[in-house]
Amino acid sequence: MEQGSEHVKCMIIGSGPAGYTAAIYAARADLEPVLYTGLTTGGQLTQTTEVDNYPGYPDGIMGIDMMENFRRQAERFGTDIRNGIITAVDFSAPPYKVTTDGQVTILCDSVIISTGATAKWLGLESEQMYNGKGVSACATCDGFFFKGQDVAIVGAGDTAAEEATHLAKLCRKVYMLVRKGELKASKAMAHKIEITPNIEVLYHTETTEILGNGRAVTGVTIYNNSTNASGLLDVTGLFVAIGHNPNTGVFKDWIEMDNNGYILTAPKSSRTNIPGIFCCGDAQDPTYRQAVTAAGSGCMAALDCERFLSGIEHGSK
């Protein structure tokens, strides 16, 4: 790799609500941030359609348009936004080394990680064809659009159970498709599923195809791996809740993470185990995974970074 001569105060890795918000705050604090967008400029929101639950948009906004607004605001305050990915880091000692896909290493006084997480999918071609047209990986985000309709959700854990109960408040019928013969969810969540009258759990059930008319989902074909029987569900929406993969692999040799790869941060802060390295957004949040919480944590990361660079310990006056 080529050792570049560039030395920056604040490097932000990843875009999306967390990265762009961190950039806005960092730029306004004269930290002269450099932001690398990652593979998906704008993050997961650019893969969805209308965002209806972000404050300040009473009529909703398309996800890709929202992220363009975030980007323009970050640029207005002087953020140096660069398309590209980070392929290696060396956090052994400051200044920290960050290597780009162009194999140029940049020296950084501080780093804000906002690389997000990627939803796990079933792997069906039709799943991607109808992503945003009836297929979703976030019931909290998109459930509202299916009020009074029949939907299905794939998954067996606590997240799937929580999203199923959320959908049950909005939808006429919710089919919960569970590949094995039991739920993986906690007993409390499983009991909640059992007592919700419009949730029907279909055990030993796999999704084999998503049907549609080119514009929207019209049904789902299923297969019972116990009886070998096939069937059809007349649903207008399919929610996939089989987990997420945090995009943190490049940091695994340096940053403390949980067993699933989510970066660990100190309570009520964005600080990691390495001074000057901060993390925000879905890369450290397996619980909420919302645009508004990601943006809030991006603000926290920039403020923590500013205090670090100013030589002020977190929380001191």
C-alpha positions as CSV (number, residue, x, y, z in Angstrom):
1,M,0.0,0.0,0.0
2,E,1.1,3.5,-0.6
3,Q,1.7,5.8,2.4
4,G,0.0,9.0,1.4
5,S,1.1,12.4,2.7
6,E,-2.5,13.4,3.7
7,H,-3.2,14.0,7.4
8,V,-6.7,14.7,8.5
9,K,-8.3,15.7,11.8
10,C,-11.4,13.7,11.5
11,M,-12.2,10.8,9.2
12,I,-15.7,9.6,8.9
13,I,-16.2,6.1,7.4
14,G,-19.6,5.5,5.9
15,S,-22.5,7.6,4.9
16,G,-26.2,7.3,5.8
17,P,-28.0,9.2,8.5
18,A,-25.3,8.6,11.1
19,G,-22.3,9.4,8.9
20,Y,-23.8,12.5,7.3
21,T,-25.1,13.9,10.7
22,A,-21.6,13.3,12.2
23,A,-20.2,15.2,9.2
24,I,-22.6,18.2,9.6
25,Y,-21.7,18.6,13.3
26,A,-18.0,18.0,12.8
27,A,-17.8,20.4,9.9
28,R,-19.6,23.1,11.9
29,A,-17.0,22.6,14.7
30,D,-14.2,23.2,12.2
31,L,-12.9,19.6,12.4
32,E,-12.6,19.6,8.6
33,P,-14.0,16.1,8.2
34,V,-13.3,13.8,5.3
35,L,-16.1,11.3,4.7
36,Y,-15.8,8.1,2.6
37,T,-19.2,7.0,1.5
38,G,-18.7,3.2,1.4
39,L,-20.2,0.8,-1.1
40,T,-23.8,2.2,-0.7
41,T,-23.7,6.0,-0.8
42,G,-26.4,7.1,1.6
43,G,-26.8,3.8,3.3
44,Q,-29.8,1.5,3.6
45,L,-32.3,4.4,3.2
46,T,-31.4,4.7,-0.5
47,Q,-32.7,1.1,-0.9
48,T,-36.2,1.9,0.3
49,T,-39.0,4.0,-1.1
50,E,-41.0,6.5,1.0
51,V,-39.8,7.4,4.5
52,D,-42.8,8.4,6.6
53,N,-41.5,8.4,10.2
54,Y,-38.6,10.8,10.1
55,P,-39.5,14.1,12.0
56,G,-39.8,17.2,9.8
57,Y,-41.3,15.6,6.7
58,P,-45.0,15.8,7.2
59,D,-45.7,14.5,3.7
60,G,-43.0,11.9,3.8
61,I,-39.9,11.8,1.6
62,M,-38.2,9.2,-0.7
63,G,-35.3,7.6,1.1
64,I,-32.8,8.5,-1.7
65,D,-34.0,12.1,-1.7
66,M,-33.6,12.4,2.1
67,M,-30.0,11.1,1.9
68,E,-29.3,13.6,-0.9
69,N,-30.5,16.3,1.4
70,F,-28.2,15.0,4.2
71,R,-25.3,15.0,1.8
72,R,-25.9,18.5,0.5
73,Q,-26.1,19.8,4.0
74,A,-22.9,18.1,5.0
75,E,-21.2,19.5,1.9
76,R,-22.5,23.0,2.6
77,F,-20.6,23.2,5.8
78,G,-17.4,22.0,4.1
79,T,-17.3,18.2,4.5
80,D,-14.9,16.6,2.0
81,I,-17.1,13.7,0.7
82,R,-15.4,11.1,-1.3
83,N,-16.8,8.0,-3.0
84,G,-15.0,4.9,-2.1
85,I,-14.4,2.3,0.6
86,I,-12.0,1.7,3.4
87,T,-10.1,-1.6,2.9
88,A,-7.8,-1.6,5.9
89,V,-7.0,0.3,9.2
90,D,-4.2,0.4,11.7
91,F,-5.4,1.7,15.0
92,S,-2.2,0.7,16.9
93,A,-1.2,4.3,17.7
94,P,-2.1,7.8,16.7
95,P,-2.2,9.2,14.1
96,Y,-4.3,6.3,13.0
97,K,-3.9,4.8,9.5
98,V,-6.9,4.3,7.2
99,T,-6.3,2.7,3.8
100,T,-8.7,3.5,0.9
101,D,-9.7,1.2,-2.0
102,G,-7.1,3.1,-4.0
103,Q,-4.5,1.6,-1.6
104,V,-3.5,5.1,-0.3
105,T,-3.1,5.3,3.5
106,I,-4.4,8.5,5.2
107,L,-3.2,9.6,8.6
108,C,-6.1,10.5,11.0
109,D,-6.2,12.1,14.4
110,S,-9.6,10.7,15.0
111,V,-12.0,8.3,13.2
112,I,-15.8,8.1,13.3
113,I,-17.1,4.7,12.2
114,S,-20.6,4.8,10.7
115,T,-20.6,1.8,8.4
116,G,-24.1,0.6,9.3
117,A,-25.5,-2.9,8.9
118,T,-26.9,-4.9,6.1
119,A,-30.1,-6.9,6.4
120,K,-30.0,-10.6,5.8
121,W,-32.2,-11.7,3.0
122,L,-33.7,-15.1,1.9
123,G,-31.7,-15.1,-1.4
124,L,-34.7,-15.1,-3.8
125,E,-34.4,-13.2,-7.0
126,S,-38.0,-12.0,-6.6
127,E,-37.1,-10.7,-3.1
128,Q,-34.9,-8.1,-4.6
129,M,-37.3,-7.5,-7.5
130,Y,-40.0,-6.4,-5.0
131,N,-37.8,-4.8,-2.4
132,G,-39.5,-1.6,-1.7
133,K,-42.6,-2.8,-3.6
134,G,-44.0,-5.0,-0.8
135,V,-40.9,-6.6,0.5
136,S,-39.2,-5.0,3.5
137,A,-36.7,-5.7,6.2
138,C,-38.2,-3.2,8.6
139,A,-41.7,-3.5,9.9
140,T,-41.3,-0.4,12.1
141,C,-40.4,1.6,9.0
142,D,-42.9,0.2,6.5
143,G,-45.7,-1.4,8.4
144,F,-47.9,1.7,8.2
145,F,-48.2,1.3,4.4
146,F,-50.0,-2.1,4.9
147,K,-52.8,-0.9,7.2
148,G,-55.8,-3.3,7.0
149,Q,-54.0,-5.7,4.7
150,D,-52.7,-9.3,5.0
151,V,-49.0,-9.7,5.3
152,A,-46.3,-12.3,6.2
153,I,-43.1,-12.1,8.2
154,V,-40.2,-14.5,8.0
155,G,-38.3,-15.1,11.2
156,A,-38.4,-16.8,14.6
157,G,-36.4,-14.7,17.0
158,D,-37.3,-11.8,19.3
159,T,-36.9,-9.2,16.5
160,A,-39.4,-11.1,14.3
161,A,-41.8,-11.5,17.2
162,E,-41.6,-7.8,18.0
163,E,-42.2,-6.9,14.4
164,A,-45.0,-9.3,14.1
165,T,-46.8,-7.8,17.1
166,H,-46.2,-4.3,15.6
167,L,-47.7,-5.4,12.3
168,A,-50.7,-7.0,14.1
169,K,-51.7,-3.6,15.3
170,L,-51.9,-2.3,11.8
171,C,-52.7,-5.2,9.6
172,R,-55.8,-7.5,9.3
173,K,-53.8,-10.7,9.3
174,V,-50.1,-11.5,10.0
175,Y,-48.6,-14.9,9.0
176,M,-45.4,-15.6,10.9
177,L,-43.3,-18.1,8.8
178,V,-41.0,-20.2,11.0
179,R,-38.6,-22.6,9.3
180,K,-38.3,-24.9,12.3
181,G,-40.8,-26.3,14.7
182,E,-40.5,-23.7,17.4
183,L,-39.8,-20.0,18.0
184,K,-36.4,-18.9,19.0
185,A,-37.9,-15.8,20.7
186,S,-37.9,-15.5,24.5
187,K,-40.8,-17.0,26.4
188,A,-42.3,-13.6,27.0
189,M,-42.3,-12.7,23.3
190,A,-43.6,-16.1,22.3
191,H,-46.5,-15.8,24.7
192,K,-47.3,-12.4,23.2
193,I,-47.4,-14.0,19.8
194,E,-49.7,-16.7,21.1
195,I,-52.3,-14.3,22.6
196,T,-52.4,-12.0,19.6
197,P,-55.5,-13.2,17.7
198,N,-54.6,-12.0,14.2
199,I,-51.1,-13.6,14.2
200,E,-50.9,-17.1,12.8
201,V,-47.6,-18.9,13.2
202,L,-46.9,-21.4,10.4
203,Y,-44.1,-23.8,11.6
204,H,-41.8,-25.8,9.4
205,T,-42.6,-23.2,6.7
206,E,-40.2,-21.8,4.1
207,T,-40.8,-19.1,1.6
208,T,-40.1,-20.4,-1.9
209,E,-41.2,-17.5,-4.1
210,I,-42.6,-14.0,-4.0
211,L,-45.4,-13.3,-6.5
212,G,-46.3,-9.9,-7.9
213,N,-47.6,-8.0,-10.9
214,G,-44.4,-6.1,-11.5
215,R,-45.5,-3.2,-9.3
216,A,-46.5,-4.8,-6.0
217,V,-46.5,-8.1,-4.1
218,T,-49.6,-10.2,-4.7
219,G,-48.7,-13.4,-2.8
220,V,-46.1,-15.7,-1.4
221,T,-45.6,-19.4,-2.2
222,I,-44.6,-21.5,0.8
223,Y,-43.3,-25.0,1.5
224,N,-43.8,-27.2,4.6
225,N,-40.5,-29.0,5.2
226,S,-42.3,-31.5,7.5
227,T,-45.1,-32.6,5.3
228,N,-43.6,-31.6,1.9
229,A,-46.7,-29.7,1.1
230,S,-46.7,-26.5,-0.9
231,G,-49.1,-23.6,-0.5
232,L,-50.0,-20.0,-1.4
233,L,-50.6,-17.1,0.9
234,D,-52.6,-14.2,-0.4
235,V,-50.6,-11.4,1.1
236,T,-49.6,-7.9,-0.2
237,G,-46.5,-7.6,2.0
238,L,-43.5,-9.8,3.1
239,F,-41.3,-8.7,5.9
240,V,-37.9,-10.4,6.3
241,A,-36.7,-10.5,10.0
242,I,-33.9,-13.0,10.0
243,G,-31.2,-10.6,11.3
244,H,-28.6,-8.1,10.2
245,N,-24.9,-8.2,9.6
246,P,-23.0,-5.1,10.9
247,N,-20.5,-3.8,8.3
248,T,-17.6,-3.9,10.7
249,G,-15.3,-6.6,9.4
250,V,-12.4,-4.3,8.6
251,F,-12.2,-3.2,12.2
252,K,-12.3,-6.6,13.9
253,D,-8.6,-6.8,14.8
254,W,-8.8,-3.4,16.6
255,I,-12.2,-2.6,18.0
256,E,-14.1,-4.5,20.7
257,M,-17.3,-6.0,19.4
258,D,-20.1,-8.3,20.6
259,N,-20.5,-11.9,19.3
260,N,-22.5,-10.7,16.3
261,G,-19.9,-8.1,15.2
262,Y,-21.6,-5.0,16.5
263,I,-19.1,-2.5,17.8
264,L,-19.2,-1.9,21.6
265,T,-19.3,1.7,22.8
266,A,-19.1,3.1,26.3
267,P,-22.5,3.8,28.0
268,K,-24.1,7.1,27.0
269,S,-21.3,7.8,24.5
270,S,-19.9,6.8,21.1
271,R,-16.5,6.0,22.4
272,T,-14.9,2.7,21.6
273,N,-12.1,0.9,23.4
274,I,-9.5,3.0,21.5
275,P,-9.2,6.7,22.3
276,G,-10.1,8.9,19.3
277,I,-12.1,6.1,17.6
278,F,-15.9,6.6,17.8
279,C,-18.8,4.6,16.4
280,C,-22.4,5.6,15.6
281,G,-25.4,4.3,13.8
282,D,-26.3,0.7,13.0
283,A,-22.7,-0.5,13.3
284,Q,-23.2,-0.3,17.1
285,D,-27.0,-0.5,17.4
286,P,-28.6,-4.0,17.1
287,T,-31.7,-2.8,18.9
288,Y,-33.4,0.2,17.3
289,R,-31.9,0.5,13.8
290,Q,-33.9,3.6,12.8
291,A,-32.8,6.6,10.7
292,V,-33.6,9.0,13.5
293,T,-31.7,7.1,16.2
294,A,-28.7,6.7,13.8
295,A,-28.7,10.5,13.1
296,G,-28.8,11.1,16.9
297,S,-25.9,8.9,17.5
298,G,-24.0,10.6,14.6
299,C,-24.4,13.9,16.5
300,M,-23.1,12.2,19.7
301,A,-20.0,10.9,17.8
302,A,-19.2,14.3,16.4
303,L,-19.5,16.0,19.8
304,D,-17.4,13.3,21.4
305,C,-14.8,13.6,18.7
306,E,-14.7,17.4,19.0
307,R,-14.1,17.1,22.8
308,F,-11.4,14.5,22.2
309,L,-9.6,16.7,19.6
310,S,-9.9,19.7,22.0
311,G,-8.1,17.7,24.7
312,I,-11.1,17.8,26.9
313,E,-12.1,14.6,28.7
314,H,-15.7,13.5,28.0
315,G,-18.0,15.0,30.6
316,S,-15.6,17.5,32.1
317,K,-16.2,21.2,32.1
